Amino acid sequence: MSYDKATEERLSELVSSFICHASGHLPDDVRKRLSEMAEIENEGFAPEIYNVMKKNMEMADKLGRPSCQDTGIPQFFARVGTKFPYLDEIEPALIDAVKKATVKAPLRHNAVEVFDEFNTGNNIGHKVPWIDWELVQGSDQLELYFYMAGGGCSLPGMAKVLMPLEGYDGIAKAVFDQMSTYGVNACPPCLVGIGIAGSAEVAAKLSKKALLRPVGSHNENPKAAQMEKDFEEGLNSIGMGPGGFGGKLSVMGVNIEQAARHPATLAMGLSTACWAHRRAGIRIGPDFTYDFFTHKGVTL
């Protein structure tokens, strides 16, 4: 297996088109859930906010522009088959795709170098775009998720290791304390991702990966699925409403992911996605055929 510049360019062009579409078009599940919530939010100021959201999505499509001016820090979550023939080309292609999409979409320049405090001007920086790698044994596919981590939806993010006696009640307290104080900054209704593990860094990563799951999906573990349901109902009872202006609901849903923990530690992480949840997923085959599975029927 050897690096091929032409293959990198072909992959880069496909991924840049994928990014551009994702920046201006919310995934199918998010659009469906927002429509359902708009039907429920029929009192006070909430209906007007949902009408603005609807018009925003229509104008983004009509004008070919991002659905939010904060196009975030680009993050990729790559599940790479061990038989995918272009392993060497993936990382340079993703970096180049971000550069192209920054001009084409356009994406706001958001990559600010830590310590040096300057904006790179092309959304490329030290370890940005962030790329999370996972190998899939025997597969010849590249399954790629792209997520635009905006400033508002990142503000409520947190992770902590609980004291041993806090238990699962401690997780609930941390979630509700954080969402009732910082959640409004994430432009609700939010999708809430929660990671539970034995250390803070694993819990934090799982909380972000939880945001990649479809809205309305459930954890395979019945107890975790019940916790998702309980947290969703509890957070909705706070009544943040769309944009934080008050209403019947607060969140699109709650997704929980977990990893086995050390007997003495229980850690939790929390990540939020704003109402304009720009998460996109694509499966790319070795012949460059693709399935844009979060946005069905779209041709790039």
C-alpha positions in Angstrom: 0.0 0.0 0.0 1.5 3.3 -1.0 0.4 7.0 -0.9 -1.3 8.3 -4.0 -1.8 12.0 -4.6 -4.6 11.6 -7.1 -6.5 9.4 -4.7 -6.0 12.0 -1.9 -7.5 14.6 -4.2 -10.5 12.5 -5.2 -11.2 11.7 -1.5 -10.7 15.4 -0.6 -13.2 16.6 -3.2 -15.8 14.2 -2.0 -15.4 15.0 1.7 -15.3 18.8 1.0 -18.7 18.5 -0.8 -19.9 16.4 2.2 -18.8 19.2 4.6 -20.4 22.0 2.6 -23.8 20.2 2.4 -23.7 19.4 6.1 -23.0 23.0 7.0 -26.2 24.1 5.4 -28.5 21.2 5.9 -29.5 19.5 9.1 -29.6 15.7 9.2 -33.0 14.0 8.6 -33.5 12.9 12.2 -32.9 16.4 13.6 -35.3 18.1 11.1 -37.9 15.5 12.0 -37.6 16.0 15.7 -37.6 19.8 15.4 -40.8 19.6 13.4 -42.4 17.4 16.1 -41.3 19.8 18.9 -42.7 22.8 17.0 -46.1 21.1 17.1 -45.9 20.7 20.8 -44.6 24.2 21.5 -47.8 26.1 20.8 -47.8 28.6 23.5 -46.1 31.9 24.4 -43.0 33.0 22.4 -41.9 29.5 21.5 -43.9 29.2 18.2 -42.2 32.3 16.9 -38.8 30.9 17.6 -39.6 27.7 15.8 -40.9 29.7 12.8 -37.6 31.5 12.7 -35.7 28.2 12.9 -37.8 26.9 10.0 -37.2 30.0 7.9 -33.5 29.8 8.7 -33.3 26.3 7.3 -35.2 27.3 4.2 -32.9 30.3 3.6 -29.8 28.2 4.2 -31.0 25.8 1.5 -32.1 28.5 -0.9 -28.9 30.6 -0.6 -26.5 27.8 -0.3 -25.1 29.1 3.0 -24.4 27.5 6.4 -27.4 27.2 8.7 -25.5 29.0 11.5 -22.8 31.6 11.3 -20.7 29.7 13.9 -19.6 26.8 11.8 -17.6 25.4 14.7 -14.3 23.6 15.0 -14.3 20.7 12.5 -14.2 17.3 14.1 -14.1 13.9 12.3 -14.9 10.5 13.7 -13.5 7.9 11.4 -14.3 4.2 11.5 -11.8 2.8 9.1 -12.0 -0.7 7.7 -8.7 -2.6 7.9 -9.1 -3.5 4.3 -9.9 0.0 3.1 -7.3 0.5 0.4 -6.5 4.2 1.0 -5.4 4.4 4.6 -2.4 6.6 3.8 -4.6 9.2 2.0 -7.3 9.7 4.7 -5.7 12.2 7.0 -4.2 14.6 4.3 -7.5 14.3 2.4 -9.5 15.4 5.5 -7.3 18.3 6.2 -7.4 19.5 2.6 -11.2 19.0 2.5 -11.6 21.4 5.4 -9.4 24.0 3.6 -11.6 23.7 0.5 -14.9 23.8 2.4 -13.7 26.9 4.4 -13.8 28.7 1.1 -16.6 27.0 -0.7 -19.3 26.7 2.1 -18.0 29.2 3.4 -17.0 28.2 6.9 -16.1 30.8 9.5 -12.5 30.9 10.5 -12.6 29.4 14.0 -9.2 27.7 14.6 -7.3 29.8 17.1 -3.9 28.5 18.2 -3.7 28.0 22.0 -0.9 30.0 23.7 0.0 31.8 20.5 -3.5 33.3 20.3 -3.9 33.8 16.6 -6.5 32.7 14.1 -5.1 30.5 11.3 -7.6 31.8 8.8 -8.4 28.4 7.3 -9.8 26.2 10.1 -6.5 24.2 10.2 -4.5 24.3 13.3 -2.5 22.1 15.8 -4.5 18.9 15.9 -7.4 20.6 14.1 -9.4 19.3 12.4 -9.7 16.8 15.3 -9.7 13.3 14.0 -10.9 10.4 16.2 -9.8 7.0 14.8 -11.4 3.6 15.2 -10.4 0.4 13.2 -13.1 -2.0 12.0 -11.7 -5.5 11.4 -12.3 -7.0 7.9 -14.2 -4.0 6.5 -13.2 -2.2 3.3 -15.3 0.9 4.0 -14.6 4.3 5.5 -17.4 5.4 7.8 -16.9 9.1 8.4 -18.8 11.3 10.8 -18.4 15.1 10.6 -19.4 17.4 13.5 -19.3 21.1 13.7 -18.5 21.9 17.4 -19.7 25.5 17.8 -18.9 27.8 20.7 -22.4 27.8 22.2 -22.9 24.1 22.1 -19.4 23.5 23.6 -19.9 25.8 26.5 -21.9 23.4 28.7 -19.4 20.6 28.1 -17.8 19.1 31.2 -16.3 15.9 32.7 -15.6 14.8 36.2 -14.8 11.8 38.4 -17.3 11.4 41.1 -16.6 10.6 44.7 -17.3 6.8 45.2 -20.4 7.3 47.3 -22.1 9.7 44.8 -23.0 6.8 42.5 -25.5 7.3 39.7 -27.4 9.9 41.6 -24.2 12.0 41.4 -24.3 11.7 37.6 -27.9 12.9 37.6 -27.0 15.9 39.9 -24.0 16.8 37.6 -26.2 16.7 34.5 -29.0 18.8 35.9 -26.7 21.3 37.6 -24.8 21.8 34.3 -27.8 22.0 32.0 -29.9 24.3 34.3 -27.0 26.8 34.5 -25.1 26.5 31.2 -27.5 24.7 28.9 -29.2 27.9 27.7 -25.8 28.9 26.0 -26.1 25.9 23.7 -29.1 27.3 21.8 -31.8 24.9 22.9 -33.5 22.6 22.2 -30.3 20.6 22.7 -29.3 17.1 22.1 -27.5 16.0 25.3 -24.7 13.4 25.1 -23.6 11.7 28.3 -20.6 9.4 28.7 -20.2 7.2 31.7 -16.8 5.4 32.4 -14.0 5.0 34.9 -12.0 8.1 34.0 -12.8 11.7 32.9 -11.1 11.5 29.5 -13.0 8.4 28.4 -16.3 9.7 29.7 -15.7 13.0 27.8 -15.0 11.2 24.5 -18.0 9.0 24.9 -20.3 12.0 25.6 -19.2 13.5 22.2 -19.7 10.2 20.4 -23.2 10.0 21.9 -24.1 13.0 19.9 -23.4 11.1 16.7 -26.3 8.7 17.4 -29.6 9.4 15.8 -32.1 11.5 17.8 -34.7 9.2 19.3 -32.3 6.2 19.4 -31.8 4.3 22.7 -28.9 2.6 24.4 -28.9 -1.2 24.1 -28.7 -1.6 27.8 -32.2 -1.4 29.3 -31.0 0.4 32.4 -29.1 3.0 30.4 -32.1 3.4 28.1 -34.3 4.1 31.1 -31.8 6.7 32.4 -31.9 8.4 28.9 -35.7 8.5 29.2 -35.6 9.8 32.8 -33.0 12.5 32.0 -35.0 13.6 28.9 -38.2 13.9 30.9 -36.5 15.7 33.7 -34.6 18.2 31.5 -37.8 18.9 29.6 -39.5 19.7 32.8 -37.1 22.6 33.3 -38.8 24.3 30.3 -36.0 26.2 28.7 -37.9 26.2 25.5 -36.5 27.1 22.1 -33.6 29.6 22.3 -34.0 29.6 26.0 -37.0 31.8 25.9 -39.2 29.4 27.8 -41.5 26.6 26.7 -42.7 23.1 27.4 -39.5 21.4 26.3 -35.7 21.8 26.6 -34.0 19.0 24.8 -34.3 17.0 21.6 -33.2 13.9 23.5 -30.5 12.4 25.7 -28.0 9.8 24.4 -25.8 7.9 26.8 -22.7 5.8 26.0 -20.7 3.8 28.5 -17.5 2.0 29.1 -16.6 -0.5 31.9 -15.1 1.3 34.9 -12.7 0.7 37.7 -14.4 -0.6 40.9 -13.4 2.6 42.8 -14.3 5.2 40.2 -17.3 6.5 38.4 -16.8 9.3 35.9 -19.2 11.2 33.7 -18.9 13.5 30.7 -21.4 15.8 29.2 -21.6 17.3 25.7 -24.4 19.2 24.0 -25.5 19.9 20.5 -27.5 23.0 19.6 -30.8 22.9 17.7 -28.8 23.3 14.5 -27.1 20.0 15.1 -24.8 19.8 12.1 -23.8 16.1 12.4 -23.3 14.2 9.1 -22.3 10.7 8.3 -21.1 9.1 5.1 -19.9 5.6 4.1 -17.3 5.5 1.4 -16.4 2.3 -0.5 -13.1 1.4 -2.1 -14.6 2.4 -5.5 -15.7 5.8 -4.0 -19.3 4.9 -4.1 -21.0 6.4 -1.0 -24.0 6.3 1.2 -24.8 9.7 2.8 -26.9 8.0 5.4 -27.7 11.0 7.6 -29.1 12.9 4.6 -31.0 10.4 2.5 -31.3 11.0 -1.2 -28.6 13.6 -1.3 -26.1 13.4 -4.2 -22.8 15.1 -3.7 
